[in-house]
Amino acid sequence: MLPWHGMVIGIVAGGGCYWACTTLKLWLGYDDSLDVSGVHGVGGIIGTLLAGVFATATVSIGPDSPQGLPGLIDGSPRQVLIQLAGIAVTVAWAGVLTFVILKLVGVLTALRVPPEAADGSRRDTARRIDSFLSIAVVIQLPQGQRDRLA
């Protein structure tokens, strides 16, 4: 790939990540509070696929490939198919391992907070963090400044 290919891939993948985090997640209804699937999953798939599109034979010439590895733009759809196979294996591997890990964690603890406790626990947690930070700030201040806060 040439440098400008990387810029195009970044812009397209960034747009795809934004769409996945704002629209796809709502359509499919999955819970992903950190948008890991939308950013790493969708962005990785788009970037990997476009690497097969933009692969440049002249840049990839080496002892194992004296003709280079052309991509779709250079007239060879083979690299896109290789990229698609890699995407399929990666999605399957990540999906199976995620399922196994969630099942193991689910045996040890609940994976979700009950809906009736969700709002209250978040507020309580925020209050505890705020209180902790206030105490930490007061402890760090010199005595004269601590007295002014009291």
PyMOL commands that set and color helices and strands:
alter all, ss='L'
color gray80, all
select helices_A, chain A and resi 3-28+36-54+57-59+78-108+115-140+143-149
alter helices_A, ss='H'
color red, helices_A
deselect
rebuild
show_as cartoon
